[in-house]
Amino acid sequence: MQAGALIDAHVHFYPSYDAKRFLDAASDGFARQPQTAARRVLCMAESCSDNWFSTLLDQKDRAQSLEGTGWELHPTEEPQSLRLRRTHDGSELLIIAGHQCVTAEDIEVLMLGQVEKHPDGQPAEVVVAAALAAGALPLLPWGFGKWLGRRGELVTHLKATFGAQLLLGDNSGRLARTPMPALLSEAGDQGHCLLPGSDPLPMQGEEHKVASFGAWVPGHISAEKPFADLRVILAHGAQPEPYGAGETLVRFARNQLLMQIRKRWPSNG
């Protein structure tokens, strides 16, 4: 039986984060799942202002970013990914580049496997098409209040326009023990791949959420070409098995309040 891969498909690394806590939390989050032999994959969703993946590619910046973490970098055979190994126990994480683009309609499109940033503010249909043209995996992540009304109609339109090429994703910010949003459940019934992710918030201490919410994907993911392998697996109709729980009512209300405060009085993450 193939070991498959445990994947968190919606990962941020913000300036307020501590790199050691972030990487250790990711390793621990994956280790809590029963698929102990699976590859462990973080798919980045960096905004235009966030560049953690690129700092890891630069030798000087990498030394500073990983200093004191106990993790070291090993290259892969593709530009969209890299491999990190923890020195004291050999635990590994595969990091896949990715970009989070905010569209003209104020929804998010994740461009998984894309190193170059795409400008914000373009129509969602243009962004999804650009991701496909670049060989990336476009994913629409659910967001609280963002798939209602006209934006909900837009999500329905995008699903119909791009079919199974368009991935959709749940995230850990949703209230625990509530039904999956209708547009997500419908997407699964229509043949779209549902690839969830943790989507940690831009606040100090949110590192603990990384890899706590994601999916096990069957199929072979190599350490040399993890993104290329993931594309092939998903193109052949692999069905991810989600894991993780949403937020408690208290944390859900707290997070929504803090995010509204952040929007009105932004600071450096």
Secondary structure, DSSP 4 states (H G I P E B T S, - for coil): ----EEEEEEE---TTS-HHHHHHHHHHHHHTSS-TTSEEEEEE-B-TT--HHHHHHSHHHHHHHHTTTSEEEEE-SSTTEEEEEETTT--EEEEE-EEEEE-TTS-EEEEET--S---TTS-HHHHHHHHHHTT-EEEEE--TTTTSHHHHHHHHHHHHHHGGGSEEE-BTTSBTTSPPPHHHHHHHHTT--B--B----SSTTGGGGTTSSEEEE-S---SS-HHHHHHHHHHTT---EEE---B-HHHHHHHHHHHHHHHHS----
